[in-house]
């Protein structure tokens, strides 16, 4: 069945080099949809604002997501100690 | 120690209502940084483009992240069956 809309994914290719959670400015997750049939995970790098598409199924992405989620409590308790 | 820059977080308040992974157009994760001392998770809703800030430490967010990551294989195999 041909799609009525041309699929428009943001990612052209997936970068398989592992990325460190600390080097990220932002991480975007775009679920599969009519306009793009696959999940897209787009990392924006702190250093130069470069955007990289990551592999949603990689261990690296799993770890990054966990690291970002967990980071808060660590940083905020550090803040309190510094204050 | 006063911060040299005014912190600028994107989220004013956290919405604790659980969100379904399927209703998301996009999910942004912004790690803690100098400009905002806490992790921010911003969900853009499919329905109306509304943005909601979610609690990074909630079980709901953990589940959403997992659901989005895992979704691909399911959808793409479904696509193959439909084609």
Backbone of each chain as nested JSON, in Angstrom:
{
  "chains": [
    {"id": "A", "residues": [
      {"number": 1, "name": "UNK", "atoms": {"N": [0.852, -1.2, 0.0], "CA": [0.0, 0.0, 0.0], "C": [0.884, 1.246, 0.0]}},
      {"number": 2, "name": "UNK", "atoms": {"N": [0.805, 2.054, -1.036], "CA": [1.649, 3.259, -1.053], "C": [1.122, 4.263, -0.032]}},
      {"number": 3, "name": "UNK", "atoms": {"N": [2.025, 4.99, 0.57], "CA": [1.617, 5.986, 1.553], "C": [1.041, 7.192, 0.827]}},
      {"number": 4, "name": "UNK", "atoms": {"N": [0.018, 7.774, 1.4], "CA": [-0.595, 8.943, 0.776], "C": [0.319, 10.161, 0.945]}},
      {"number": 5, "name": "UNK", "atoms": {"N": [1.052, 10.202, 2.081], "CA": [1.986, 11.295, 2.288], "C": [3.407, 10.783, 2.107]}},
      {"number": 6, "name": "UNK", "atoms": {"N": [4.265, 11.582, 1.562], "CA": [5.67, 11.19, 1.513], "C": [6.186, 11.172, 2.946]}},
      {"number": 7, "name": "UNK", "atoms": {"N": [6.846, 10.099, 3.319], "CA": [7.36, 10.082, 4.689], "C": [8.469, 11.122, 4.823]}},
      {"number": 8, "name": "UNK", "atoms": {"N": [8.439, 11.864, 5.888], "CA": [9.493, 12.819, 6.115], "C": [10.141, 12.583, 7.465]}},
      {"number": 9, "name": "UNK", "atoms": {"N": [11.238, 11.878, 7.423], "CA": [11.97, 11.623, 8.646], "C": [13.008, 12.733, 8.803]}},
      {"number": 10, "name": "UNK", "atoms": {"N": [13.387, 12.993, 10.034], "CA": [14.404, 14.015, 10.274], "C": [15.807, 13.444, 10.08]}},
      {"number": 11, "name": "UNK", "atoms": {"N": [15.95, 12.147, 10.31], "CA": [17.283, 11.543, 10.275], "C": [17.561, 10.924, 8.924]}},
      {"number": 12, "name": "UNK", "atoms": {"N": [18.705, 11.26, 8.365], "CA": [19.109, 10.623, 7.127], "C": [19.942, 9.393, 7.444]}},
      {"number": 13, "name": "UNK", "atoms": {"N": [20.9, 9.582, 8.349], "CA": [21.62, 8.39, 8.782], "C": [21.821, 8.379, 10.295]}},
      {"number": 14, "name": "UNK", "atoms": {"N": [22.001, 7.16, 10.783], "CA": [22.166, 6.945, 12.216], "C": [23.663, 6.934, 12.528]}},
      {"number": 15, "name": "UNK", "atoms": {"N": [24.019, 7.689, 13.564], "CA": [25.407, 7.72, 13.988], "C": [25.601, 6.687, 15.097]}},
      {"number": 16, "name": "UNK", "atoms": {"N": [26.459, 5.73, 14.874], "CA": [26.599, 4.669, 15.863], "C": [27.685, 4.925, 16.91]}},
      {"number": 17, "name": "UNK", "atoms": {"N": [28.414, 6.043, 16.75], "CA": [29.421, 6.355, 17.765], "C": [28.728, 6.649, 19.086]}},
      {"number": 18, "name": "UNK", "atoms": {"N": [29.164, 6.033, 20.175], "CA": [28.505, 6.298, 21.456], "C": [28.667, 7.753, 21.871]}},
      {"number": 19, "name": "UNK", "atoms": {"N": [27.648, 8.271, 22.528], "CA": [27.605, 9.664, 22.948], "C": [27.535, 9.676, 24.473]}},
      {"number": 20, "name": "UNK", "atoms": {"N": [28.221, 10.647, 25.078], "CA": [28.178, 10.758, 26.528], "C": [27.038, 11.69, 26.95]}},
      {"number": 21, "name": "UNK", "atoms": {"N": [26.283, 11.282, 27.95], "CA": [25.14, 12.082, 28.408], "C": [25.568, 13.502, 28.788]}},
      {"number": 22, "name": "UNK", "atoms": {"N": [26.772, 13.641, 29.314], "CA": [27.242, 14.957, 29.749], "C": [27.55, 15.902, 28.594]}},
      {"number": 23, "name": "UNK", "atoms": {"N": [27.719, 15.361, 27.411], "CA": [28.054, 16.226, 26.282], "C": [26.805, 16.677, 25.52]}},
      {"number": 24, "name": "UNK", "atoms": {"N": [25.643, 16.331, 26.051], "CA": [24.4, 16.667, 25.359], "C": [23.777, 17.967, 25.841]}},
      {"number": 25, "name": "UNK", "atoms": {"N": [23.349, 18.757, 24.88], "CA": [22.585, 19.946, 25.236], "C": [21.103, 19.566, 25.329]}},
      {"number": 26, "name": "UNK", "atoms": {"N": [20.703, 18.685, 24.455], "CA": [19.299, 18.285, 24.38], "C": [19.196, 16.937, 23.69]}},
      {"number": 27, "name": "UNK", "atoms": {"N": [18.172, 16.202, 24.042], "CA": [17.902, 14.946, 23.363], "C": [16.427, 14.936, 22.974]}},
      {"number": 28, "name": "UNK", "atoms": {"N": [16.152, 14.747, 21.7], "CA": [14.764, 14.705, 21.25], "C": [14.381, 13.29, 20.832]}},
      {"number": 29, "name": "UNK", "atoms": {"N": [13.214, 12.875, 21.277], "CA": [12.711, 11.562, 20.856], "C": [11.431, 11.794, 20.079]}},
      {"number": 30, "name": "UNK", "atoms": {"N": [11.396, 11.298, 18.871], "CA": [10.206, 11.465, 18.046], "C": [9.639, 10.084, 17.727]}},
      {"number": 31, "name": "UNK", "atoms": {"N": [8.486, 9.763, 18.319], "CA": [7.914, 8.427, 18.074], "C": [7.571, 8.223, 16.604]}},
      {"number": 32, "name": "UNK", "atoms": {"N": [7.479, 6.988, 16.199], "CA": [7.061, 6.66, 14.841], "C": [5.687, 7.272, 14.582]}},
      {"number": 33, "name": "UNK", "atoms": {"N": [5.468, 7.699, 13.35], "CA": [4.19, 8.341, 13.015], "C": [3.912, 8.149, 11.534]}},
      {"number": 34, "name": "UNK", "atoms": {"N": [2.848, 8.731, 11.04], "CA": [2.559, 8.625, 9.613], "C": [3.639, 9.31, 8.792]}},
      {"number": 35, "name": "UNK", "atoms": {"N": [4.188, 10.39, 9.312], "CA": [5.189, 11.114, 8.519], "C": [6.577, 10.489, 8.574]}},
      {"number": 36, "name": "UNK", "atoms": {"N": [6.823, 9.663, 9.567], "CA": [8.087, 8.907, 9.602], "C": [7.848, 7.597, 10.341]}},
      {"number": 37, "name": "UNK", "atoms": {"N": [8.039, 6.477, 9.64], "CA": [7.629, 5.186, 10.21], "C": [8.568, 4.644, 11.289]}},
      {"number": 38, "name": "UNK", "atoms": {"N": [9.639, 5.379, 11.6], "CA": [10.511, 4.879, 12.65], "C": [10.749, 5.923, 13.738]}},
      {"number": 39, "name": "UNK", "atoms": {"N": [11.058, 5.419, 14.913], "CA": [11.409, 6.302, 16.023], "C": [12.696, 7.038, 15.674]}},
      {"number": 40, "name": "UNK", "atoms": {"N": [12.762, 8.327, 16.008], "CA": [13.994, 9.057, 15.78], "C": [14.486, 9.653, 17.095]}},
      {"number": 41, "name": "UNK", "atoms": {"N": [15.776, 9.52, 17.324], "CA": [16.37, 10.085, 18.526], "C": [17.479, 11.039, 18.091]}},
      {"number": 42, "name": "UNK", "atoms": {"N": [17.267, 12.305, 18.365], "CA": [18.184, 13.322, 17.871], "C": [18.888, 13.998, 19.035]}},
      {"number": 43, "name": "UNK", "atoms": {"N": [20.199, 13.862, 19.054], "CA": [21.01, 14.47, 20.107], "C": [21.58, 15.784, 19.603]}},
      {"number": 44, "name": "UNK", "atoms": {"N": [21.454, 16.842, 20.407], "CA": [22.12, 18.114, 20.092], "C": [23.321, 18.22, 21.018]}},
      {"number": 45, "name": "UNK", "atoms": {"N": [24.504, 18.388, 20.424], "CA": [25.733, 18.411, 21.21], "C": [25.99, 19.802, 21.805]}},
      {"number": 46, "name": "UNK", "atoms": {"N": [26.453, 19.809, 23.058], "CA": [26.762, 21.07, 23.735], "C": [27.815, 21.869, 22.996]}},
      {"number": 47, "name": "UNK", "atoms": {"N": [28.851, 21.155, 22.599], "CA": [30.05, 21.798, 22.086], "C": [29.8, 22.723, 20.898]}},
      {"number": 48, "name": "UNK", "atoms": {"N": [29.145, 22.2, 19.886], "CA": [28.994, 22.959, 18.648], "C": [27.55, 23.008, 18.142]}},
      {"number": 49, "name": "UNK", "atoms": {"N": [26.638, 22.499, 18.956], "CA": [25.242, 22.496, 18.536], "C": [24.93, 21.477, 17.452]}},
      {"number": 50, "name": "UNK", "atoms": {"N": [25.921, 20.661, 17.128], "CA": [25.751, 19.621, 16.097], "C": [24.617, 18.67, 16.479]}},
      {"number": 51, "name": "UNK", "atoms": {"N": [23.826, 18.255, 15.488], "CA": [22.768, 17.287, 15.745], "C": [23.165, 15.915, 15.218]}},
      {"number": 52, "name": "UNK", "atoms": {"N": [22.941, 14.911, 16.041], "CA": [23.26, 13.549, 15.637], "C": [22.07, 12.649, 15.872]}},
      {"number": 53, "name": "UNK", "atoms": {"N": [21.822, 11.783, 14.907], "CA": [20.754, 10.811, 15.077], "C": [21.316, 9.548, 15.695]}},
      {"number": 54, "name": "UNK", "atoms": {"N": [20.695, 9.107, 16.766], "CA": [21.184, 7.934, 17.467], "C": [20.261, 6.735, 17.229]}},
      {"number": 55, "name": "UNK", "atoms": {"N": [20.818, 5.584, 17.475], "CA": [20.065, 4.347, 17.306], "C": [19.199, 4.074, 18.548]}},
      {"number": 56, "name": "UNK", "atoms": {"N": [17.861, 4.134, 18.384], "CA": [16.967, 3.979, 19.537], "C": [17.158, 2.659, 20.264]}},
      {"number": 57, "name": "UNK", "atoms": {"N": [17.635, 1.665, 19.537], "CA": [17.748, 0.35, 20.152], "C": [19.114, 0.085, 20.768]}},
      {"number": 58, "name": "UNK", "atoms": {"N": [20.014, 1.065, 20.676], "CA": [21.357, 0.817, 21.203], "C": [21.376, 0.899, 22.723]}},
      {"number": 59, "name": "UNK", "atoms": {"N": [22.32, 0.177, 23.277], "CA": [22.575, 0.199, 24.717], "C": [22.96, 1.616, 25.131]}},
      {"number": 60, "name": "UNK", "atoms": {"N": [23.72, 2.288, 24.277], "CA": [24.169, 3.655, 24.556], "C": [22.969, 4.576, 24.81]}},
      {"number": 61, "name": "UNK", "atoms": {"N": [21.978, 4.519, 23.951], "CA": [20.808, 5.388, 24.108], "C": [20.064, 5.047, 25.399]}},
      {"number": 62, "name": "UNK", "atoms": {"N": [19.943, 3.79, 25.672], "CA": [19.29, 3.353, 26.907], "C": [20.008, 3.969, 28.112]}},
      {"number": 63, "name": "UNK", "atoms": {"N": [21.328, 3.903, 28.09], "CA": [22.121, 4.446, 29.195], "C": [22.024, 5.961, 29.298]}},
      {"number": 64, "name": "UNK", "atoms": {"N": [22.035, 6.637, 28.157], "CA": [21.917, 8.096, 28.163], "C": [20.593, 8.515, 28.8]}},
      {"number": 65, "name": "UNK", "atoms": {"N": [19.517, 7.857, 28.386], "CA": [18.2, 8.22, 28.903], "C": [18.173, 8.062, 30.415]}},
      {"number": 66, "name": "UNK", "atoms": {"N": [18.739, 6.974, 30.855], "CA": [18.774, 6.712, 32.296], "C": [19.62, 7.779, 32.989]}},
      {"number": 67, "name": "UNK", "atoms": {"N": [20.77, 8.071, 32.419], "CA": [21.685, 9.043, 33.026], "C": [21.022, 10.414, 33.136]}},
      {"number": 68, "name": "UNK", "atoms": {"N": [20.327, 10.846, 32.097], "CA": [19.691, 12.168, 32.142], "C": [18.597, 12.185, 33.216]}},
      {"number": 69, "name": "UNK", "atoms": {"N": [17.787, 11.157, 33.226], "CA": [16.704, 11.096, 34.207], "C": [17.226, 11.137, 35.642]}},
      {"number": 70, "name": "UNK", "atoms": {"N": [18.297, 10.422, 35.884], "CA": [18.812, 10.272, 37.251], "C": [19.653, 11.455, 37.696]}},
      {"number": 71, "name": "UNK", "atoms": {"N": [20.147, 12.207, 36.725], "CA": [21.115, 13.263, 36.978], "C": [20.602, 14.304, 37.965]}},
      {"number": 72, "name": "UNK", "atoms": {"N": [19.336, 14.64, 37.844], "CA": [18.762, 15.729, 38.609], "C": [19.119, 15.683, 40.094]}},
      {"number": 73, "name": "UNK", "atoms": {"N": [18.772, 14.55, 40.709], "CA": [18.937, 14.464, 42.152], "C": [20.406, 14.684, 42.537]}},
      {"number": 74, "name": "UNK", "atoms": {"N": [21.31, 14.131, 41.719], "CA": [22.731, 14.275, 41.999], "C": [23.122, 15.748, 41.946]}},
      {"number": 75, "name": "UNK", "atoms": {"N": [22.817, 16.399, 40.809], "CA": [23.172, 17.797, 40.617], "C": [22.545, 18.688, 41.682]}},
      {"number": 76, "name": "UNK", "atoms": {"N": [21.264, 18.433, 41.993], "CA": [20.629, 19.372, 42.906], "C": [21.174, 19.197, 44.323]}},
      {"number": 77, "name": "UNK", "atoms": {"N": [21.575, 17.98, 44.691], "CA": [22.146, 17.845, 46.029], "C": [23.551, 18.468, 46.056]}},
      {"number": 78, "name": "UNK", "atoms": {"N": [24.231, 18.384, 44.897], "CA": [25.542, 19.03, 44.79], "C": [25.377, 20.544, 44.951]}},
      {"number": 79, "name": "UNK", "atoms": {"N": [24.367, 21.073, 44.288], "CA": [24.054, 22.515, 44.388], "C": [23.874, 22.921, 45.845]}},
      {"number": 80, "name": "UNK", "atoms": {"N": [23.122, 22.112, 46.575], "CA": [22.867, 22.44, 47.968], "C": [24.148, 22.453, 48.787]}},
      {"number": 81, "name": "UNK", "atoms": {"N": [25.032, 21.519, 48.502], "CA": [26.303, 21.493, 49.219], "C": [27.128, 22.726, 48.891]}},
      {"number": 82, "name": "UNK", "atoms": {"N": [27.074, 23.144, 47.614], "CA": [27.876, 24.3, 47.189], "C": [27.326, 25.612, 47.752]}},
      {"number": 83, "name": "UNK", "atoms": {"N": [26.027, 25.664, 47.967], "CA": [25.393, 26.932, 48.361], "C": [25.771, 27.338, 49.8]}}
    ]},
    {"id": "B", "residues": [
      {"number": 1, "name": "UNK", "atoms": {"N": [26.683, 30.97, 46.893], "CA": [27.329, 31.559, 45.708], "C": [26.263, 31.972, 44.696]}},
      {"number": 2, "name": "UNK", "atoms": {"N": [26.136, 33.238, 44.4], "CA": [25.136, 33.65, 43.408], "C": [25.587, 33.238, 42.01]}},
      {"number": 3, "name": "UNK", "atoms": {"N": [24.638, 32.882, 41.178], "CA": [24.973, 32.488, 39.806], "C": [25.27, 33.733, 38.985]}},
      {"number": 4, "name": "UNK", "atoms": {"N": [26.231, 33.625, 38.102], "CA": [26.563, 34.775, 37.274], "C": [25.492, 35.004, 36.206]}},
      {"number": 5, "name": "UNK", "atoms": {"N": [24.869, 33.891, 35.771], "CA": [23.794, 34.027, 34.792], "C": [22.469, 33.752, 35.489]}},
      {"number": 6, "name": "UNK", "atoms": {"N": [21.431, 34.434, 35.099], "CA": [20.113, 34.097, 35.624], "C": [19.747, 32.729, 35.046]}},
      {"number": 7, "name": "UNK", "atoms": {"N": [19.302, 31.83, 35.891], "CA": [18.927, 30.528, 35.336], "C": [17.668, 30.668, 34.486]}},
      {"number": 8, "name": "UNK", "atoms": {"N": [17.679, 30.047, 33.338], "CA": [16.485, 30.089, 32.503], "C": [16.022, 28.691, 32.185]}},
      {"number": 9, "name": "UNK", "atoms": {"N": [15.068, 28.241, 32.957], "CA": [14.517, 26.922, 32.716], "C": [13.334, 27.087, 31.759]}},
      {"number": 10, "name": "UNK", "atoms": {"N": [13.045, 26.022, 31.013], "CA": [11.896, 26.085, 30.103], "C": [10.595, 25.8, 30.841]}},
      {"number": 11, "name": "UNK", "atoms": {"N": [10.687, 25.004, 31.901], "CA": [9.475, 24.572, 32.596], "C": [9.158, 25.472, 33.772]}},
      {"number": 12, "name": "UNK", "atoms": {"N": [7.927, 25.923, 33.841], "CA": [7.502, 26.686, 35.005], "C": [6.929, 25.732, 36.035]}},
      {"number": 13, "name": "UNK", "atoms": {"N": [6.047, 24.856, 35.57], "CA": [5.573, 23.847, 36.5], "C": [5.545, 22.463, 35.857]}},
      {"number": 14, "name": "UNK", "atoms": {"N": [5.602, 21.483, 36.733], "CA": [5.616, 20.095, 36.3], "C": [4.183, 19.571, 36.325]}},
      {"number": 15, "name": "UNK", "atoms": {"N": [3.813, 18.905, 35.25], "CA": [2.485, 18.311, 35.171], "C": [2.585, 16.855, 35.614]}},
      {"number": 16, "name": "UNK", "atoms": {"N": [1.872, 16.507, 36.657], "CA": [2.014, 15.146, 37.167], "C": [1.016, 14.148, 36.59]}},
      {"number": 17, "name": "UNK", "atoms": {"N": [0.108, 14.662, 35.734], "CA": [-0.824, 13.728, 35.106], "C": [-0.059, 12.79, 34.183]}},
      {"number": 18, "name": "UNK", "atoms": {"N": [-0.297, 11.483, 34.299], "CA": [0.437, 10.567, 33.425], "C": [0.081, 10.804, 31.956]}},
      {"number": 19, "name": "UNK", "atoms": {"N": [1.056, 10.597, 31.104], "CA": [0.92, 10.828, 29.67], "C": [1.149, 9.49, 28.967]}},
      {"number": 20, "name": "UNK", "atoms": {"N": [0.397, 9.25, 27.911], "CA": [0.555, 8.017, 27.161], "C": [1.569, 8.224, 26.024]}},
      {"number": 21, "name": "UNK", "atoms": {"N": [2.477, 7.277, 25.874], "CA": [3.506, 7.393, 24.839], "C": [2.89, 7.603, 23.451]}},
      {"number": 22, "name": "UNK", "atoms": {"N": [1.746, 6.993, 23.216], "CA": [1.1, 7.083, 21.897], "C": [0.541, 8.477, 21.599]}},
      {"number": 23, "name": "UNK", "atoms": {"N": [0.34, 9.27, 22.63], "CA": [-0.242, 10.595, 22.407], "C": [0.836, 11.658, 22.211]}},
      {"number": 24, "name": "UNK", "atoms": {"N": [2.092, 11.234, 22.156], "CA": [3.192, 12.182, 22.039], "C": [3.629, 12.418, 20.607]}},
      {"number": 25, "name": "UNK", "atoms": {"N": [3.82, 13.677, 20.279], "CA": [4.395, 14.006, 18.985], "C": [5.92, 13.993, 19.129]}},
      {"number": 26, "name": "UNK", "atoms": {"N": [6.387, 14.46, 20.279], "CA": [7.818, 14.59, 20.518], "C": [8.078, 14.634, 22.016]}},
      {"number": 27, "name": "UNK", "atoms": {"N": [9.241, 14.17, 22.413], "CA": [9.642, 14.285, 23.814], "C": [11.048, 14.862, 23.836]}},
      {"number": 28, "name": "UNK", "atoms": {"N": [11.229, 15.982, 24.536], "CA": [12.554, 16.592, 24.636], "C": [13.114, 16.415, 26.036]}},
      {"number": 29, "name": "UNK", "atoms": {"N": [14.363, 16.021, 26.109], "CA": [15.03, 15.915, 27.409], "C": [16.172, 16.917, 27.42]}},
      {"number": 30, "name": "UNK", "atoms": {"N": [16.166, 17.784, 28.4], "CA": [17.223, 18.774, 28.495], "C": [17.977, 18.559, 29.805]}},
      {"number": 31, "name": "UNK", "atoms": {"N": [19.219, 18.094, 29.718], "CA": [19.979, 17.818, 30.944], "C": [20.192, 19.092, 31.759]}},
      {"number": 32, "name": "UNK", "atoms": {"N": [20.447, 18.948, 33.029], "CA": [20.776, 20.072, 33.893], "C": [22.001, 20.79, 33.324]}},
      {"number": 33, "name": "UNK", "atoms": {"N": [22.036, 22.109, 33.467], "CA": [23.146, 22.892, 32.914], "C": [23.285, 24.169, 33.722]}},
      {"number": 34, "name": "UNK", "atoms": {"N": [24.191, 25.037, 33.309], "CA": [24.338, 26.307, 34.005], "C": [23.076, 27.152, 33.86]}},
      {"number": 35, "name": "UNK", "atoms": {"N": [22.43, 27.063, 32.719], "CA": [21.246, 27.906, 32.527], "C": [19.984, 27.365, 33.204]}},
      {"number": 36, "name": "UNK", "atoms": {"N": [19.979, 26.101, 33.523], "CA": [18.862, 25.545, 34.313], "C": [19.391, 24.369, 35.135]}},
      {"number": 37, "name": "UNK", "atoms": {"N": [19.313, 24.471, 36.442], "CA": [19.971, 23.48, 37.303], "C": [19.26, 22.145, 37.408]}},
      {"number": 38, "name": "UNK", "atoms": {"N": [18.118, 22.002, 36.727], "CA": [17.437, 20.712, 36.793], "C": [17.157, 20.161, 35.401]}},
      {"number": 39, "name": "UNK", "atoms": {"N": [17.05, 18.85, 35.351], "CA": [16.673, 18.186, 34.102], "C": [15.259, 18.595, 33.735]}},
      {"number": 40, "name": "UNK", "atoms": {"N": [15.02, 18.83, 32.451], "CA": [13.665, 19.138, 32.029], "C": [13.22, 18.141, 30.955]}},
      {"number": 41, "name": "UNK", "atoms": {"N": [11.988, 17.69, 31.103], "CA": [11.431, 16.761, 30.117], "C": [10.158, 17.378, 29.584]}},
      {"number": 42, "name": "UNK", "atoms": {"N": [10.184, 17.713, 28.305], "CA": [9.066, 18.436, 27.711], "C": [8.381, 17.571, 26.66]}},
      {"number": 43, "name": "UNK", "atoms": {"N": [7.116, 17.291, 26.913], "CA": [6.336, 16.481, 25.982], "C": [5.51, 17.394, 25.095]}},
      {"number": 44, "name": "UNK", "atoms": {"N": [5.547, 17.154, 23.788], "CA": [4.654, 17.869, 22.874], "C": [3.543, 16.905, 22.489]}},
      {"number": 45, "name": "UNK", "atoms": {"N": [2.3, 17.308, 22.74], "CA": [1.175, 16.417, 22.494], "C": [0.755, 16.437, 21.018]}},
      {"number": 46, "name": "UNK", "atoms": {"N": [0.41, 15.268, 20.491], "CA": [-0.027, 15.14, 19.09], "C": [-1.275, 15.969, 18.815]}},
      {"number": 47, "name": "UNK", "atoms": {"N": [-2.216, 15.842, 19.722], "CA": [-3.56, 16.37, 19.518], "C": [-3.57, 17.874, 19.188]}},
      {"number": 48, "name": "UNK", "atoms": {"N": [-2.933, 18.659, 20.053], "CA": [-3.049, 20.112, 19.916], "C": [-1.684, 20.812, 19.962]}},
      {"number": 49, "name": "UNK", "atoms": {"N": [-0.623, 20.009, 19.945], "CA": [0.705, 20.61, 20.0], "C": [1.057, 21.193, 21.365]}},
      {"number": 50, "name": "UNK", "atoms": {"N": [0.194, 20.975, 22.323], "CA": [0.427, 21.468, 23.696], "C": [1.735, 20.906, 24.255]}},
      {"number": 51, "name": "UNK", "atoms": {"N": [2.476, 21.739, 24.984], "CA": [3.702, 21.259, 25.617], "C": [3.482, 21.088, 27.107]}},
      {"number": 52, "name": "UNK", "atoms": {"N": [3.946, 19.963, 27.62], "CA": [3.81, 19.692, 29.042], "C": [5.15, 19.301, 29.614]}},
      {"number": 53, "name": "UNK", "atoms": {"N": [5.444, 19.818, 30.777], "CA": [6.671, 19.424, 31.462], "C": [6.376, 18.247, 32.363]}},
      {"number": 54, "name": "UNK", "atoms": {"N": [7.176, 17.211, 32.213], "CA": [6.953, 16.003, 32.997], "C": [8.025, 15.855, 34.072]}},
      {"number": 55, "name": "UNK", "atoms": {"N": [7.701, 15.055, 35.046], "CA": [8.625, 14.799, 36.147], "C": [9.647, 13.716, 35.757]}},
      {"number": 56, "name": "UNK", "atoms": {"N": [10.931, 14.09, 35.653], "CA": [11.954, 13.147, 35.181], "C": [12.064, 11.903, 36.059]}},
      {"number": 57, "name": "UNK", "atoms": {"N": [11.662, 12.055, 37.317], "CA": [11.826, 10.914, 38.215], "C": [10.586, 10.039, 38.316]}},
      {"number": 58, "name": "UNK", "atoms": {"N": [9.536, 10.402, 37.577], "CA": [8.312, 9.613, 37.701], "C": [8.435, 8.291, 36.954]}},
      {"number": 59, "name": "UNK", "atoms": {"N": [7.679, 7.34, 37.437], "CA": [7.573, 6.028, 36.812], "C": [7.0, 6.201, 35.399]}},
      {"number": 60, "name": "UNK", "atoms": {"N": [6.057, 7.125, 35.253], "CA": [5.429, 7.376, 33.963], "C": [6.479, 7.741, 32.907]}},
      {"number": 61, "name": "UNK", "atoms": {"N": [7.392, 8.644, 33.236], "CA": [8.417, 9.054, 32.273], "C": [9.322, 7.88, 31.925]}},
      {"number": 62, "name": "UNK", "atoms": {"N": [9.687, 7.13, 32.919], "CA": [10.522, 5.954, 32.686], "C": [9.835, 5.027, 31.669]}},
      {"number": 63, "name": "UNK", "atoms": {"N": [8.545, 4.81, 31.883], "CA": [7.798, 3.923, 30.985], "C": [7.652, 4.497, 29.574]}},
      {"number": 64, "name": "UNK", "atoms": {"N": [7.427, 5.808, 29.496], "CA": [7.301, 6.439, 28.179], "C": [8.59, 6.256, 27.385]}},
      {"number": 65, "name": "UNK", "atoms": {"N": [9.721, 6.524, 28.039], "CA": [11.005, 6.434, 27.351], "C": [11.21, 5.023, 26.813]}},
      {"number": 66, "name": "UNK", "atoms": {"N": [10.883, 4.069, 27.646], "CA": [11.037, 2.674, 27.241], "C": [10.099, 2.381, 26.063]}},
      {"number": 67, "name": "UNK", "atoms": {"N": [8.859, 2.827, 26.184], "CA": [7.865, 2.556, 25.143], "C": [8.306, 3.146, 23.801]}},
      {"number": 68, "name": "UNK", "atoms": {"N": [8.809, 4.375, 23.81], "CA": [9.223, 4.995, 22.547], "C": [10.397, 4.224, 21.946]}},
      {"number": 69, "name": "UNK", "atoms": {"N": [11.363, 3.895, 22.78], "CA": [12.544, 3.18, 22.279], "C": [12.177, 1.846, 21.653]}},
      {"number": 70, "name": "UNK", "atoms": {"N": [11.237, 1.146, 22.289], "CA": [10.905, -0.212, 21.864], "C": [9.933, -0.244, 20.698]}},
      {"number": 71, "name": "UNK", "atoms": {"N": [9.237, 0.861, 20.507], "CA": [8.148, 0.923, 19.557], "C": [8.563, 0.562, 18.133]}},
      {"number": 72, "name": "UNK", "atoms": {"N": [9.756, 1.021, 17.772], "CA": [10.201, 0.912, 16.394], "C": [10.02, -0.486, 15.796]}},
      {"number": 73, "name": "UNK", "atoms": {"N": [10.61, -1.461, 16.488], "CA": [10.615, -2.809, 15.942], "C": [9.17, -3.289, 15.725]}},
      {"number": 74, "name": "UNK", "atoms": {"N": [8.293, -2.943, 16.665], "CA": [6.907, -3.355, 16.556], "C": [6.281, -2.741, 15.304]}},
      {"number": 75, "name": "UNK", "atoms": {"N": [6.379, -1.391, 15.209], "CA": [5.782, -0.687, 14.079], "C": [6.365, -1.117, 12.749]}},
      {"number": 76, "name": "UNK", "atoms": {"N": [7.69, -1.304, 12.711], "CA": [8.26, -1.58, 11.403], "C": [7.897, -3.001, 10.957]}},
      {"number": 77, "name": "UNK", "atoms": {"N": [7.734, -3.922, 11.903], "CA": [7.331, -5.253, 11.47], "C": [5.857, -5.226, 11.039]}},
      {"number": 78, "name": "UNK", "atoms": {"N": [5.09, -4.345, 11.701], "CA": [3.691, -4.18, 11.309], "C": [3.624, -3.633, 9.875]}},
      {"number": 79, "name": "UNK", "atoms": {"N": [4.464, -2.653, 9.588], "CA": [4.549, -2.055, 8.241], "C": [4.795, -3.14, 7.201]}},
      {"number": 80, "name": "UNK", "atoms": {"N": [5.74, -4.024, 7.51], "CA": [6.072, -5.066, 6.554], "C": [4.879, -5.978, 6.279]}},
      {"number": 81, "name": "UNK", "atoms": {"N": [4.144, -6.266, 7.34], "CA": [2.953, -7.098, 7.155], "C": [1.914, -6.388, 6.289]}},
      {"number": 82, "name": "UNK", "atoms": {"N": [1.778, -5.083, 6.508], "CA": [0.771, -4.322, 5.76], "C": [1.142, -4.146, 4.282]}},
      {"number": 83, "name": "UNK", "atoms": {"N": [2.415, -4.129, 4.01], "CA": [2.899, -3.807, 2.652], "C": [2.611, -4.944, 1.659]}}
    ]}
  ]
}
